[in-house]
Amino acid sequence: MYLRLNGASLLTLLGGADSSPALVERTWNGTQYGCKCYKGDECWPSDSSWAGLNSTVDGNLVVTIPPGASCHNTFEGPLGTIQTYDVGACADATAMFADESWTVENPAAELWTYFTNDTCRPTTNPSESCTLGYYGVYAIVAKSKDHIKAGVDFARENNLRLIIRNTGHDFIGRSTGWGALVINTHGFQDMEFIAEYSGPGDYHSQAVTIGAGVQGRALLTRAHEQEPPVTVLTGECPTVGVAGGLVQGGGHGPLTPTYGMVADTALSFDVVTAAGEFLTANAEENPDLFWALKGGGPSAFAVVLSVTMKTFPEQASTGVVIDINSTHTTDPEVFWEGVRVFHKHANSIVDAGLYAYFELAELRLHVRPIVGFMKETAEMTSTLQPLFDEFESEGIPYSTYQNHYSSLFDLYIDLFEDEGAGTSALTGGWMFAHQDVEENNDGIVEAFRTVVSPRDDMQNQGFIVGHLWDAGHSTPVSNSATNPRFRNSTDFAIVALQVPIGATLAQKEDLQNVLTNIQDAAMKKAGPNGCAYVNEGDPTQPDWQDHFWGSEYPKLLEIRKKWDPHGVFYAVATPGTEDWEVIEYGTRLCRRS
């Protein structure tokens, strides 16, 4: 939901004085800060300034209103009170709040709501309060690169917090920010397939150039429609924005065992820099920026307009599903022994060039699917038979089935399950290396048990989303800014801990402590050779610089200082953000003095 600025009547909601680029001095808990400019500060842009921005972006500046506001009588926003209740729109919001695609189309919404402060959710009580929460105040629904430049320039010149939001497919809250100006890039949907890439570098085969807003399933669908069909390395989730945070964070997916990280397949970027310049970054033009954009962190170095990526010939593939759940056993010890046996074979699975996606919670191990790209049924059976044999010898009940597909696309559509939106959770995660699994598999499974039940009063409240892949299987040497440890990976496991709607600040602090110091700590202890992944990891963890990027971090920090010396861009726990902090209970973004 949003309100479009369309005339003087709406400008009565606006207020403030002339803009100023200086940081705003504030003190919080005895520490001095210089902060971004927010509504209520003297530096907040005037009515005429916002109207001028709206004119520059051709009327595509909108007031952010949370997507559930239609179920509330009013939205009490920073620009004033707006009547929002609408029976039909409320019914739609209630029905669709858990739908990822619906949420993506809301210009400033987050698929997972914790970092919005869970404000203004659909309700049957219209008198409930509906406030801004941690959303931005305005969003530019960009239709052209000039709109993006205008937004970057306006934020820089007025010292506003700037959020780059593509799809809102974001566990860590980087697509939202209290009081910010949001630039929505989801409208950039162009796709151009190239028979032979002729740009710089030694790659001269098939490629595709995609706009910033193109999502995974849409890209794979168009790729499959080519003659002959091709495929692209993207994430497993259909709503992820490929050219946005995915490639900038590194990116992993079903083709990672065969072609490396998503960032390894990037050939060229067109961007808008923090200075408002249009640039191309590739192996010859701005090569340092090119390298940093390939896995150096989302919304950290520039706004991506488009990326050109390698494509690959489509191939027949085989998929396998394995389940151990409460229909098989209600004995926790039998269940966890099944988990131990499954994970014991993780190295063999990735050494065979396979990929696996699994979910792990109380009495539920759901492996769907194990992907064998270019693998026949007999080869998959041979690779997995030792696992099944050990299930049998250890008395582990399970179910499994296998299908062969004429293409990876057909497997993808049939076996990968859609995810939901609208939940509130904290996210962490850790990658276990080959050596960790070989030497300490039992310890890893004990860490899994800690994640699921982190405390006596929190039994069965955590869960894991695991990904078996080795980014170094076919790409042992990275050409991207991703952590080198990923080239010896076996299992990247996301840790999630649900947060009750309406949780108090004390409850949130306690749950964050559980995630960081109990759940993630157990994973790290069990996997000393591993690392974390910037797009699916705890941004509050100590030493995030090394955990996310390892030996690449010092170079990334230098590049960030070169391309964004004044901190126009901010995404938590990305290079160069060490001195920045969100203070005053999750609101103001400030730099420590």
N, C-alpha and C positions, 0 to 999 in steps of 0.2 A: 504494500500500500504506500502511496506517496501523494503529495499535493504539488501540482505543477504551478510554478510562478507564471502568471499570465495576466499581468495588468496591475495597475496601481492599487486596486483593492487588496490584493494579497500582500503588497509591500507594507501595509500597515502592521503586519506581523513583525517586521524587521526593526532593528534598532541598533544604536552604537555610534561610534565616532570615527574619525578618519583613521586609516590603517597606519600601522607602524611595524617595521620589520624587527624591532628589538625584542629580545626575550623579556618576559614579564617576571619581575622579581617576586618570589614567594618564599615563605618559610613553612616547613612541614616537619613536625617532630624534631625541632631544633636544628634542622639542616637547611641551608640556603640553596635555592634553586632559581634557575631561569627557565621560564615555562613558555609553551606555545600560547597563542592568543585565543581566548574563548569568549563566548557571548557573556556580556557583563563587564569585560575588560575595556578600558578606554581605546585600546588598539583594534577592537572588533570592527570590521569594515562597515561603512555606512550603508544606508538604504540604497543610495545611488550607486555605490560600488557593487553591491550584489545585483542590482538591476543591470548594471553594465556587463557583469559577468554573464548574466542570463542572456543578454543580447548577443554577446560574443559567441556563446555556445548554441545560438539559434533556438532559444527557448527550451533547452534541455536541462536546465537547472531545476531540481525538484526539492521540496521539503520532505525530509525523511519522516515517515510515520510507520511504526512497527506493524508487521503484517497481521497481527491479531487485533488491531485497534478497532476494526469494524464491529467487534463484539462488546465494545465499551462505549458508554455514553459520550465520553470526551477523551481526547488526547491532550494531556497537560504537558505541552512541549516547551522548550526554552524560548520559542518565538510567540507563545501565547496559547490559549485554549481553543481547540478546534472540535466541533461536534463530529463524531465519527461513527455513531451506531448505525448499522445498516443490516437488516434482518437477512437479506439474501447474501450479502458479502460475508456476514458472520457465518452463515451455514457453509459457505464455500471454504472459508478459512479453517473452520473446525474440521471439515472433511479432508482438507488437503494439507494441514499443517505438518503432517509426517511425510509428505511427498517431496522428494528431493527436487524434482523438476519444477514444481510449483514454487518452491522457495527460491530457486535459482532466478526466477523471473521477477522477483521483488528486488528493486535496485540496490538495496543496502542490507538485505537480510543475510543471516548466518544459517547454514544448514543445521548446525548444532548450537544450542542457544546459551550455554553457560556464559560465554564472553559477551553476551548482550545484557547480562544481569537478569536474564529470564524475565524481562519486562513484558507486560502487555500481551500475555498469551490468550488464545481463545478461551472464553468463559461463558457460562450460562447466567452469570450475574453482571449485567451491564454497568452496575454502579461501582464495580471494582476499579481501583486506580489504574490508569494507563499513562506511563511516563516514558521519556526518551530512553531510560536505561543507559547502556553504553553504546548506543548507536550514534552515527554522525548526524549533524544537523541538516546538512544539505548533501545532495548527490547530483553529480553531472552524469546523465545517461548519455555517454559519449557516442556519437554517430560518425565522427571523423577524427583524424589525427590532430586537426587543429583544435578540436574540443579538448582533447587530452592536454595539449600544450597550454591551452588557456587555463585549465585547472591547475596544472603544475606551476605556471607563472603566478597565478593568483595566490596559491598557498604559500609560495616562496616569498612573494612581495609583502604578504600580510602576516607572515609567521603563523600560519594555521597548521594544525595537525592535518596531514594528508593521508588518506587511506586509498589504496588501489584495490578495488574489489572486482573480481571477474565473475565467479560463480557462487562464492560463499561456501565452497567445499573446503572447509578449514576447521581443523580440530583445535587450533592454538589461539584463535581470536585475532589473527592478523588482518582479517577482512572487515573489521569493525573497530571503532574507537570513539569514545565519548567526545561529543562536541566537534567532531572533525568535518572536513570537507571530503566527501567520497567521490572518487572517479570510478564509474562503472564501465568496464571494457567489454562486457558480455556481448554487446552488439556487433563486435568485429567477427563476423562469421564466414568470411571468404575462405575458400579452399581452392588451390590451384595445383594440380598434379603435373609433374615435370618428368618427361621421358628420360632426359639426360641432364643432370645438373652440370652447369658450366661455370660455376663460381670458383673462388680460390680454394686451394687445397688439393689433395690427391684423390678426392672422391668424385667420380664422374659417371654416376648411375642414377637410378630412379630417386625422385624426391617429391616432397609436397611442401607448399608454403601455406600456412594457416594463419588466420587472424587470431587475435588474443582471446576471443571468446569461444572458440571452437572446443567442444567437449569430446570426451573419449569415444563414446558410442557413435556419435554423429560422424566423427572422423573415420572410424573403422567401417562404418556403413558405406560411406562414400568411397573409401579405398577398395572395398570389396566389389563395388560397382564398376571399377575400372576394367579395361580390356587390355591385357589380362588382369585379373584381380591382384591387388597388392595388399600388404598389411603394414602397420605402423606400430612402433613401440609406444604404448601408452599404459596408463594404470588400469587396474581391473574394474574400478568403479565407473559407471557410464557418465556420471555428471562431472567428473574432474576436468578442469580447464587445462588442456595440454600445454598451451603456450604461456600460461600464467605461472602459478606457483609450482606446478608439477615439474617442468623442465628446470625452472630456476632453483628448485630445491634438490634436484638430482633425478628423482622419478624412478620408480620401479614398477614392473608389471610382468605379465606372462611371458614376454619375450626377453626378459633380462638374462636368463641363462644363455641365450643365443647371441644377443647383440649388446649386452651391457646395460647401463643405466639409460634412461630417456635422454639425459644430458649428453651422453656419448654420441647420440645420433643427430644432434643439432649441427647445422651447417652455417647458419647465418641468422642474425636478428636485425629487425628494424625497431628502433626505440625512440623514446623521448627522454632526454637526460634531465637531471635536477636543474640544470641551467636553462631548460626549455628548448634544447637543440634537437633537431631530427638527425639521427645518425644511423649508419649501418655498422654492425659489429660482426666481423668474421675473421678468418685466419689472416687476412691482410689488412683490413680496415679496423682500427681500434682493437687489436688482438687481445689486449689485457682485459678490456670490458667484455669481449666475446667469451674469454675463458671464465670470468667471474659469473656471467649470466648462466653458464652451464653448471648449475649446482651450488653456486655461492650463496644462495639465500633468496627467498621471494621478497619482492618489493624493497630491495636493498640497493640496487645499482642504477636502475632506470625503469621506466614503464615500457613494457614490451608491447609493440603494435602487432608484430607478426614474427614468426619463426619459420625457417626452412629446415626440414628434417629429412633424413633418409627414409625411404620406403623399401620394402623387401617383398620378394615374390611370395604369394600366398601358398600355403602347403597344407596337405592333409595332416590331421592331428588326432590324438587319442586322449580321452579324458577318463579319469577314474574318480569315484566318490567312495569315501569310507566314513562310516558312522559307528560310534560307541556312545550310547546314551541310556536313559532310564528305561527304555523299552528292552534293552539288552541285559542290564544289571542295575540293581539299586544298592549294591555294595560299594561304598566309596573306595575301598582298598583295591577291589578288582578293577574299578574304573581307572584309578590312577596308575595301576600297573599297566593297563592298556595304553595310557598316555606315555608312560615311560618306554614301552616297547616301540610305539610309533615314532617317538622322537629319537630313539636310539638309531633308527634307520635313516634319519634325516640326511646325514652325510652321503649315504649311498644314493639317495634320491637326487640330491643336487649334483653329485658327481656324474650321474647319468644324463645331466643336462635337462632335468625336469624342473618344473615349477609347481608349488603347492600352496593353496590358500586354505587356512583352517581357523575355526572358531572354537574357543575353549572356555567353558564355564562349569557351573555345578552339574555334574553327571551329564556333560554334553561335550563330546569331541566330534566336530562336524568338519570333515575334510572334503571340501567341494570348491574346485576340483584339484586333482593332480593333473597337470597339463604336460603332454608329450608332443611338442611341436616337431613335426616331421617324424613322428614315431608310429610304428605299426602296433597293432594289438599284441602280437606275440612278443615284441620287444618290451612293451610295458609290463606284460605279465611276467616275463623273466626278471625284470628289474625289481618288481614288487613282491615276487613270490617269497623271498626270505622273510619279509615282514609278515605276510600272512601265515607262513609256517610257524613263526614264533608266537603269533597270536594263538594258534592252535595248540602249540606245545605248552604255553603258559595258561591255557584255559580261559582265554579272553574272548567273550562273545562280541561279535561285530557283524556288520553288514557291509556289502560292497557291490558296486556294479561298474561296468566299463562300457564305453561307447567309442566307436571310431567315426570320425567326421571327415568330409571331403575338404574342409578348410578350417583354419583356426577361427575364422569368423563364426562359422556354424557352431563350433564348440563354445565360443564366447557367449553367443546368444542363448544357447541351451543350458549351460552349466553355471555360469556366473549369476549369482542372485543379486537383485536390486537391494540397495541399502535404504534405510529410513532417515528422516530428518526430524527435527523438533525435540530431540532428547537433550538433556543437560548432563555433561560429564566432564571430568578431567582426564587428560590424556598424557601418557608417558610411553616408554618403549625402549627396547634394547636389541641390538644385533648380536647373535651368538656366532662366533667364528668356528671354522672346522675344528680347530684345536680344542675349543671349549666343549663341543659336543663329543669329541673323541675321548677327552680326558675326564669330563665331569657331567655326563648326561644326567646321572641321578641327581646331582646338585641343581641342574637346570630345572628338572621337574619339581624338585622341592621349592624352587623359586616360583614356579607356576602355581603351586599350591598356596604359597604366601600371597600371590597376587589375587587369587580367587577369594581367599579368606585372610585378609591382612591382620585382623585383630579379633579377639574373642567376641567383641560386640559388633563385628562386621563380617560374620560368616557368609560366604557365598555372595558377596556384594561386588566383587571385581570380576573382570573377564579379559580375555586375551584374543587378539586377532593376529594370527601368525602367517608368515610368508616364507616358504622355503625357496630360496634361490641363491645362486652364487654369481654375483656380477662379474667375477673374474674367470668364470668357466670358459668363455670364448673371448673375453676382452680383459686379459690379465693386466694390461697397462691402461690406466685411465687417460683420457684426453680432456677431462673435465675437472672442475673444482671439487668434486665429491671426495669424501673421506677415503683415503687409500685402503683403509681396513675393509671396505665393502668388497674388495677384490678377493677376499678370503672368507666370504660370508656363507652361512648355512641357513640361519633362521632369523629374520627380522620380525620381532613380536611386539605389537602394539599393546600397551597396558591401558585399560580404561576403568574408571571408577565413577559410578553414577552419583550425581548430586541432587538431593531432593529439591523440588521446586519450592521456593520460599525459604531456602536455607539462610540462616543468619550469618553475619560476618564471622562469628566465632566458629560456626560449623564449617564454613568454607575454608578457614585457616586450618582447622583440624584435618579436613579431607585432603587439602594440599600437602600437609605434613605426612599424611599416610601415603599418598602417591609418591612423594619424593623420597622420603626417608624409610619407608617400609617396603612398598611394592617395587619401585624402581631400584632401590638399594639392594634388594635381594637379587634382582636380575643382574645387576652389575657385579655383585660378588660372585655369582655363579658363572659369569662370562667375562673374565678379566681381559680377554683379547678382543672384545667387541667394541661397539661404538653406538652412537645414537643417530637418528635421522631427523633432520631439521623440520620436516613437514609433519612428522608424527612422533613427537617427543616432548618431554617436559621442558618448557622454556625457562623454568625457575631453577633447574638443577645446577649445582655448583660445577664450575669448569665446563660450561656448555660449549665454549669455543673449541676445546680439544675434543669433546665428545661428538660434536657435530661435524667438525672438519679436520681434526688431527693436524698433521704437519702442513696442511694447506692454509691454515688460518692466518699466519703472519702476512702472506702475500695478499690474501683477500682483504685484510685490514688496510694495507697500503693502497689497494685499488679503490676501496670505498672512500678513503680520505681524498683521493684524487678526483673522483667523479661526483662525490656528494659531500664536500667539506663542511657544509653548514647544517647537515641533518634535515634536508627537505623530506627525505623518505624515512619512515620508521616502521619496522616490523620487529616485534620482540625477539630477542636472542638471535639477531643477525649481525654480521660483521659491522663493527663501529658503533654499536649501541650500548657499550659498557657504561657510559656516563649518563645515559638516559634512563628515566624511571617514571612509571605511572604512579602518581601519588594521590592523596586525598580520596582514598577508598575507590580506586579504580577509575579515576576521572582524568585529571590533568597530566599531560605528558610534559616532563620537565628534565632539564639537564642539571646535574649537580654542579654547584659553583665551585 
